[in-house]
Amino acid sequence: MCSRSNASDPCPTIVGGLVFAFALGALALRLRLPPLVGYLCAGILVGPFTPGFQADTALAPELAELGVILLMFGVGQHFSIKDLMAVKAIAVPGALVQIAVATLLGMGLSHFLGWPLGEGVVFGLALSVASTVVLLRALEEYGWLDSEDGKVAVGWLVVEDLVMVLTLVLLPAFAGALGGGQAAPSLAQLGWTLALTVAKVAAFVALMLIVGRRFIPWMLELIVHTGSRELFRLGVLATALGVAYGATQLFQISFALGAFFAGMVMAESPFSHRAAEESLPLREAFAVLFFVSVGMLLDPEVLLKDTLVLLATVLIIVVGKSAAAYGIVRLFRRSHHTSLRIAASLSQIGEFSFILAGLGMSLGLLSARGQALILAGSIVSILFNPMMFALAERYSRRAEAAA
């Protein structure tokens, strides 16, 4: 039950976040802006840096994590293993090269600012990985999720997530060598850490493909035969959340990646479409809370104190990353509008960037200024992202009309 006196009570955060998001989302729509602009502004209003009502800054990201899990679970249900393998030729090298380019650009900016090497590495890596929620919401909104371009973008996203999983595991091991507070490990220790991480990821994927591929569809079929819609909905949610949590606890895989593979496995069931429909309302509500939680992280003073550096950061995210992605896709002989769609999909950063920045802070590699620039750069890039998609969509329609 909601309590008026308990400071950790989730009700004010959920109620306040959704009410402000609804009001400002409706206002944004009235002004012909994407609703997510309103959701982000709602987060700024209920955040700790503005007066008035304040949501719980510790609880909001945890609630938003549920949105990430459910969203990736839903995407996995529309994305088969065959689809993933079909785009690996472009998604794997494309994601790796784009991460390298964005990281080098971030390191270049940090070098210009006089930051140490370790901070530059963390800063550049944080600018290199796109937000799962933003990308998937945009693909769904424009109807690209089930298209060939959408499948390439999702495959690219999966590779980025895998790289970030490895980064989060390896960064503490390299912290000493990069100037952090930890002692530098030996080459043997680094090799063992890398091998163990790869083995855990491989074990999780094998478990899902061999065991989960048979067990989850079988379980859904048994639940359907009971005739209970409530039990079916609960089974879908328990599968998404349980697999995501188990992947994190047992294999150190991210929540998002675990949920994605759970969804792909559930797609083997003939009831996958019904499962997607049952999880949709919660998925949408928690996705909104994700954008609110992102807005809560922004200190508006950063926009005034570090304007030029923030502008350079946003240019790396929106222009640098997009240009790299566009060039890579063109090298694979894809069309201009396909390249633009992929570039627009990746022109923002999000949840993995926040996690990486927090880890960098705890290891003594990233300063408070660097973290503030990452957070502000994320929000500004998310605000620009609908415009990037609109430009890509406009060019795509013109190209189709000309053809």
N, C-alpha and C positions, 0 to 999 in steps of 0.2 A: 504494500500500500504506500502511496505517496505521503511523505511527511513534510510538514511545513518547517520543522526545526532542524532536520538532518541536513548538514552541509553537503553530504555525499549523495543525497537523494537524486536519482536520475530524472525524476519527473520535470523539474524546472528546465533542465537542459533539453529534453526531448520536446516538451510543449513549447517552450520559448523558441527553440531552433526552428521547429516546423511552422509555428505561427508567423514569425518574422520572415521565414523563407517564402511562405505562401503570399504574404502581403507584398513583399518586394519583388518576388517572381512575377506576380500579376502586374505590378507597376512596370517592370521591365518589358513584359510582353505588350503592354499598352503603348510603350514608347518604341515598339518595334525592335527591341533588343532580345537576345536569347534569355530565357528564364534563369539560366545558371549565373548570369551576371547579378541578378537579384539575390540568388542564394549566397553568392560570395559576399555581397554587400550586407546581407543579413548576418553573416558570420562576423564581419567587422563590427557591426552594431552591438552584437551580444558578446564580443570578445573582451579581454581584460584591459585593452588599451583605450577604450571609449567609455564615457560615463553612462550611468543608467543600469539596466538589467545586464547581468553577467552570467553566462553559462559556465558550467564546470569544464575547464580547459583540459583536465585529465580524463574526464569521462567521454567527452565528445569524440575524440579520435577512436576510442574503443568501439563506440556505437557505429562510427563510420566504417570501421574495419569489417563489420558485418555486411555493409553495403558492398564493399569490394569483393568479399567472398561470394555473396549471392549473385553479383553481376558476372563475375568470372565463371561461376557455375552455370549460369544461363547461357553464356557464350559457348562454353564447352559443349553444351547440348546441341548447338547448331554447327559445331566444328568437329568433323570426324578425324580420326587418325590419318585416313587417306588424304584429307585436305591438308593436314599439317605436313605430311611427307611430300605432297605435290608442290609446296612453296618453299621447301627447305633450301633449294638451290639458290634462291634469291634472298630469303629471309636470314639465313645464317651469315653469309659474308656481308650482306647489307647492314645488318644490325651491328656486327663487329666493327666494320669500317666506320659507320656513323658514330658509334660510341667513342672510337679512337679519335675521330676528328673533333667532336664536341669536347672531349677531355683535353685535347691539346689546345683548343681555343680558350678554354677556361684556365688552363695552366699559363697560357700566354698573358691573359688579363691579370692573373695573380702575380706573375713575374713583374709586370709593369707597375703593379701596386706595391712591390717590394715584399710580398709574402714569401715565407719559406716554401721549400719544395713539397713537403707533406701536405700543407694546407692547399697548395695549388692542385695536387692530385685529387684530394677529396672534393674540392670545389668543382673541378672539371668533371669528375665522375657524376656528381650530383646534377650537373646540367645536361647530362647525356641521355638520361632515361625518361621516357614519356610516362604520363599518368595513365594507368589502366582505366580508371573510371571515366576520365575526360574523353579518351580515345574511343572507348566502346559506346558511350552515350552519343557521341557525334556520329559514329558509324550507323548506329540505330536510327538517329534522327533523320539522316539523309538517305536511308535505305541502302547503304553500302555494305552492311554487315555480311550478307549472304552472297555478295558479288565477288568476282575474282580479285578485285582490288582490295576489298575488305578482308579476304582470306590472307592476302599477302601482308596486310597491315597487322592482323592478329598474329600471324606466324612470326613476324618481326618483333612484336611485343613479347611473345613467349620467349624468344631468344634473349631479348633484353632482360627479362625477368631472371632467366637462368644465369646470365652474366652477373647480375646484381646479387643473386644468391651466393655465387662464388666470391664476389667482392666483399660481402658482409662477413664471410667466414675468414677470408685471407687478410683483410685489412688489419685486424689486431695482431696477426703474426708479423706483418710488415711495418707496424707502427714504430717500432724502435729504429729501424733503418731509415724511416721517413722523418724522424725527428720528434716522435712522440715520447711519452714517459716510460715506455716499456723497453726492456732489453732486446736487442736484435737477435732473432733466432738463427740457428744454423741452417745451411742448405738442406740438410737431411730432415730437419723439423718442418721446413717449408714444403718439401716434397711430400712428406707424410700427410701434412694437413690438406694439401691439394688432392692427393690420391684418395684420402678418406672422404672428402667432400664429393668428389666425382662418383665414388662408389655408392654413397648414400642416395644421390640423385638417381643413379642408375637402378638401385634397388627399389626405390619408390616407384619409378616408372614401370619396372618389370612386375612389381606386385599389383599395380593397377591394371596392367594389360593381361596378366595371367589369371589372377584371382578376382580382382574387382570386376573385370569384364564379364565374368560369369555370375558372380554373386549378386551384384547390384541389380541387373535386370531381373534375375530370378526372384529377388526379394520384392521388387516392385510388383511383379506379377502376382505373388502371394497376397500382397496388401490389396490389390485391385479386386481379387476374388472375395475378400471380406465384405466388399460393398460399402465400406466406410470412407467417405470423402475426407473426413477430418484426419483419420489415420494415414491416408495417402499423403495428404499435405504435410503432416508431421514427419512421415518417412522421408519425403523429399528434402525437407529442411535439415533433418538429422543427418542425412547422407552428406549434404553439402558442407555443413558445419563440422561434422565428425571427421570426415576425410581431411578437410583443411586443417583442423586442429591436430589430428594425428600426424599429418605430413610435417607440420612444424615441430612437434614434440619429439617424434621418433627419427625423422630424417633431416631436420633443419631446413626444410623446404618452406618457401613463403606461403602464407595463407592463400594468396591469389592463385599461385601456381597449383597448389594442391586442389583447390576448388575447381580449377579449369580442367584438370585431368579427371576429376570425379564426374564433371558434366559430360566429358567426352565418352566416358565409360557408360554413363546412363543413356547416352544417345543410342546405344545398342538395343535399348528396350523399345518395344512398340508403343510404350506409354510416355515417351520422352516429351512429346508436345504437350500432353496434359500436365506433366511435371513442370514444364516451363511456365505454363499459364498459372499454376497454383502458387509458384514462388514470385510471380511478377509484382504483386502489390507491396510485399515487404522489400523486394529489391529496389523498387522506385523510392520508397520512403527512406531507406537507409542510404541510398545514393545521394539524396538531397542533404541528409545529415553530413555526408562526406564533404560536400561543397561548403556547408556552414562551418564545419570544423577547420577547413583550410582558411576560410576568411578570418576565423578567430586568431590565427597565428600572426596576422599582419599587424605590425606596429606602424601606423601612418607616418610617424616621424622619419622612418627610413626613406620615404619618398622625398622628403625635404632635405635631409642631412646628406644623403649619398646619391643625389639625383643622377649625376653623370655616370657614376660607376654602375648604378642600377640600370641605366639605359644601355650601357655596354653589355651587361649581363643578359638583359632581355633580347638584345640583338643576337647574341650567341645562341640563345634558345630558339628564337622565332626565325631568324634569318640563317644563321650558321648551320644549325641542325637541319633545317629544311633544305638548304642548298646542297648539303652533303647527301641527304636522302634522295633528292631529285636527281643529282648526278649519278648516284649509284644505280638507281632504277633505270635511268636512261642507258647506262652501260650494259644492262641486260636486255636492251633493245625493246623496252616497253614504250608505250605511247606517251605523248606529252601529258594528256589528262590523267593517265594512270600515275605517272610520276608526280604530278601535282597533288593528287589525292593522298598518296603515301606521304609526301612532304607535309601537307596540311595536318595529317593525322599525328605526326611526330613533333609538331612545333609547340610543345608545351612540356612541363615537367610536373611531377606530383608526389605521390605517397612514398615511393622508393627514395626520392631525393631527400624527403624529410627524415626518413630512417637513417640514411647514410650520413646526413648532416649531424643528427643526434649522436651517432656512433663516433663520428670524427671529433665532436666536442668532448665526449667522454674519454677518448684516447689522447686528448691534448694536441690533436692535429689541426683542428678547425677553430678559429676565433669566433666570438659572438658576432662580430661584423660580417664574417663570411656566412654564418648561419642566417643572419637577417637578410642578406642579399639573396640567398637561395630561396627563402620563404617569399620574399617580395617578388623575386623574379618568377616564381611559380604562379603566384596570383595574377600578375600582370600578363604572363603568357597565356594563362587560362582565359583571361578576359579577351585577349586578342584571337584566341583559337577559333571562335565562331566566324570571325571575319576571314580568317585563312580558309576555312571550309567553304564559306560563301564564294570567295574568289575562285577556288578550285571547282566548285559546282557550276559557277557561271561560265568558266572556260570550257568545262566538260560539255555543257549544253550547246554552247556555240560550235564546238568541234563536231558534235553529233549532228547538229543542224546543217553544217557545211558539208558533212559526208552524205 
